[in-house]
Amino acid sequence: MVNQSGFKKIEKEKGKGLIDKTTTKKKRKESGIPKHIANRMARRVLFTTGIPTICGMSVFIVSYILITKGIAEIAPTLTLLLSGLFFLLGLIGLSYGILSASWENNKGSFLGIENIRPNIKRMKEAFNTKENT
């Protein structure tokens, strides 16, 4: 059986005006990532993850063509290692794409290396505030 007394207390506080829905919704929106920055992150992630992932899949296709046409004899382990390397680069690119995006109104530089340290600091602060609440 569920204890309903906690929910009744919240409902009473809402009726008295002690809990305001609009302020809690505003706090949630303010703590998130702004849309234009999220779009900038998505573009960087698409680029830094997409290219290595496509290369990782194309390794299988190129390897198959080279073997079936008799152009080269490629060991299966080489194919797997090379594709695994590209997929690993894609995974690293995912983190890099998120951390290198500028949070300023301007887009920042092409590589965004100068944005990594401040973004790691923001991420740590966000986790610390979540732990404290």
LINPE-V86486 format. One record per backbone hydrogen bond with DSSP energy under -1.0 kcal/mol. NH is the residue of the N-H (numbers start at 0). CO is the residue of the C=O. E is the energy in kcal/mol with one decimal. If there is no record, write none. Layout:
nh;co;e
NH;CO;E
NH;CO;E
This chain:
nh;co;e
7;3;-2.0
8;4;-2.0
9;5;-1.7
10;6;-2.3
11;7;-2.2
12;8;-2.2
13;9;-2.2
14;10;-2.0
15;11;-1.8
17;12;-2.5
23;19;-1.4
24;20;-2.0
25;21;-2.1
26;22;-2.1
27;23;-1.6
28;24;-2.0
29;25;-2.6
30;26;-1.4
37;33;-2.5
38;34;-2.5
39;35;-1.6
40;36;-2.6
41;37;-2.4
42;38;-2.2
43;39;-2.0
44;40;-2.8
45;41;-2.6
46;42;-1.9
47;43;-3.2
48;44;-2.2
49;45;-1.5
50;46;-1.4
52;48;-1.8
53;49;-2.6
54;50;-2.3
55;51;-2.4
56;52;-1.9
57;53;-2.4
58;54;-1.4
60;56;-1.1
61;57;-3.0
62;58;-2.4
63;59;-2.3
64;60;-2.4
65;61;-2.6
66;62;-2.1
67;63;-2.8
68;64;-2.1
70;65;-1.4
71;65;-1.6
78;74;-1.7
79;75;-2.4
80;76;-2.7
81;77;-2.5
82;78;-2.4
83;79;-2.5
84;80;-2.1
85;81;-1.9
86;82;-2.3
87;83;-2.2
88;84;-2.2
89;85;-1.9
90;86;-1.8
91;87;-2.4
92;88;-2.5
93;89;-1.4
94;90;-1.3
95;91;-2.5
96;92;-2.7
97;93;-1.5
98;94;-2.7
99;95;-2.1
114;111;-1.4
115;112;-1.2
118;114;-1.8
119;115;-2.3
120;116;-2.0
121;117;-2.3
122;118;-2.2
123;119;-2.4
124;120;-2.3
125;121;-2.3
126;122;-2.1
127;123;-2.4
128;124;-2.3
129;125;-1.7
130;126;-2.0
131;127;-1.7
132;128;-1.1
